[in-house]
């Protein structure tokens, strides 16, 4: 099933306009997630919205937004009032300016999206805007309204489409000065820097995200598979402390020596293997509730060929 667009509207550069759709470029749905259950019954926990004073459950139609100004004092704001101040650019991404990508501080980056033409028309206008941005080697800065709020979005070419990254406003970014004020000014010798550079050179390589493994995710899948198969789980021993602090120069020398010993033998040319273990993302069917566990079904070892049946990626529609 094709992913659903988070937003649909128009991309506009001056008088050039084309219909576009916005899709999230990342997803957390593939990660292992848990439900909260009642230890005694094995039933799933359900949350209800209740009045903080009376304790009575409140119906959805009786719930409205309120801005807290004092203890138990709120300014009530209705949906109609919020709709009245909604911005006219709700369905249009307006490109306001073009800036060098290096001018954008990484702290302002929120999340990436994919921007593509929507439908069979407008592909030529989309291509003109995309190639103009590509040719100028700059990033287009525009505005887009998602969930009733206006966001800054930075657009840059990515293959045949555009990648749009939402940006934070200045008031959302904290100043580093209040955090860095107590960092001491220390004198570092040339020998220390030379040793540190050697270590960095030994560890240098190209960024290949496919070679990274989410070790915690793998451990979760392994834990669930073991419990599903009836294998007893033994607690790991607490890790030992590293002991006393050693001399910095000595630590650098030992680190460099360790890096030299761990350098792997050169391999034949070809695609590098993934670091991820073969069992990553291989999981059995969901574990049944506690009631089913009491029936003590026959334990059967999982088949290696079994793969998890994961729900399709769904994204909440905004706009």
Buried (B, 14 or more C-beta within 10 A) or exposed (E): EEBBBBBBBBBBBEEBBBBBBBBBBEEEEEEBEEEEEEEEEBEEEEEEEEEEEEEEEEEEEEEEEEEEEEEEEEEEEEEEEEEEEEEEBBEBBBBEEBEEEEEBEEEBEEEBBBBBBBEEEBBEBBEEBBEBBEEEEBBBBBBBBBEBEBBBBBBBBBEEBBBBBBBBEEEEEEEEEEEEEEEEEEEEEEEBEEBBEBBEEBEEEEEEEEEEEBEEBBEBBBEBBEBBEEEEEEEEEEEEEEEEEEEEEEEBBEBBEEBEEEEEEEEEEEEEEEEBEEEBBBBBEEEEBBEEEEEEEEEEEBEEEEEBEEEEEEEEEBB
